[in-house]
Amino acid sequence: MRVVDISRLPLDKVETSDDGGVQIGATVRNTDLAHHPLLRDRYVVLPQALLSGASTQLRNMATTGGNLLQRTRCVYFHDRTRAALHRACAKFVTTQTA
């Protein structure tokens, strides 16, 4: 496995594609993505998911490419018998650290 630094590449844009879809660069920060007007108007679920899925501090650092490659360590995520896996994990972590 190799780690490649893509932080200097021009991949920080959200643009409309030729077919009417959206192209999201790998280095777009989740905060920027959640507040992007194009996504808020056409893909309302994506900004809602980004805003509810992490704290502001994490969204400010996390990128689209980084999230795609991240492998979650939450035990609830891997348990297929539970519903709302991500929410259960977030609540568990919050209550355990409080």
C-alpha positions in Angstrom: 0.0 0.0 0.0 1.2 3.5 -0.8 0.1 6.8 0.6 -0.1 9.6 -1.9 -0.3 13.3 -0.9 -3.0 14.9 -3.1 -3.4 18.0 -1.0 -1.7 20.3 -3.6 -3.7 19.0 -6.6 -6.6 21.2 -7.8 -9.3 18.9 -6.5 -11.1 21.4 -4.2 -14.0 22.3 -6.4 -17.7 21.4 -6.7 -18.8 21.7 -10.3 -21.7 20.8 -12.6 -20.8 18.0 -14.9 -21.7 18.0 -18.7 -24.5 15.5 -18.0 -26.1 17.7 -15.4 -24.7 15.9 -12.4 -22.1 17.2 -9.9 -18.4 16.5 -9.7 -17.0 16.8 -6.2 -13.2 17.1 -5.9 -11.4 14.8 -3.4 -10.1 17.6 -1.3 -13.4 19.5 -0.8 -13.9 19.9 2.9 -17.1 18.5 4.3 -18.1 21.9 5.7 -17.8 23.5 2.3 -19.7 20.7 0.7 -22.5 20.9 3.2 -23.0 24.6 2.6 -22.5 24.6 -1.2 -25.6 26.2 -2.9 -25.7 23.6 -5.8 -25.9 20.7 -3.3 -28.4 22.5 -1.1 -30.7 23.1 -4.1 -30.4 19.8 -6.0 -29.2 17.2 -3.5 -30.7 18.2 -0.2 -30.0 14.9 1.5 -26.2 15.1 1.1 -25.8 18.4 3.0 -28.2 17.1 5.7 -26.1 14.0 6.1 -22.9 15.8 6.3 -24.2 18.3 8.9 -25.6 15.5 11.1 -22.8 13.1 10.7 -19.9 14.9 12.4 -19.1 17.8 14.6 -18.1 21.2 13.1 -14.4 20.6 14.0 -14.4 17.3 12.1 -16.3 18.7 9.1 -13.8 21.5 8.9 -10.9 19.0 8.5 -12.5 16.1 6.8 -12.5 15.9 3.0 -14.6 13.9 0.5 -11.6 11.8 -0.6 -10.6 11.1 3.0 -14.0 10.1 4.0 -14.3 7.7 1.1 -11.1 5.9 2.1 -11.8 5.9 5.9 -12.7 2.6 7.4 -14.8 3.1 10.5 -13.8 1.4 13.7 -17.2 1.6 15.3 -18.4 -1.8 16.4 -22.0 -0.8 15.7 -21.2 0.0 12.1 -20.2 -3.6 11.4 -23.2 -5.1 13.3 -25.8 -5.8 10.7 -28.5 -6.6 13.2 -28.8 -3.0 14.4 -30.6 -0.2 12.7 -29.3 3.4 12.4 -25.7 2.2 12.8 -24.0 5.6 12.5 -26.4 7.3 15.0 -25.9 4.5 17.5 -22.2 4.8 17.3 -22.2 8.6 17.7 -24.5 8.4 20.7 -22.3 5.6 22.2 -19.1 7.6 21.8 -20.7 10.8 23.1 -22.1 9.2 26.2 -18.9 7.2 26.9 -16.7 10.3 26.8 -19.0 12.7 28.7 
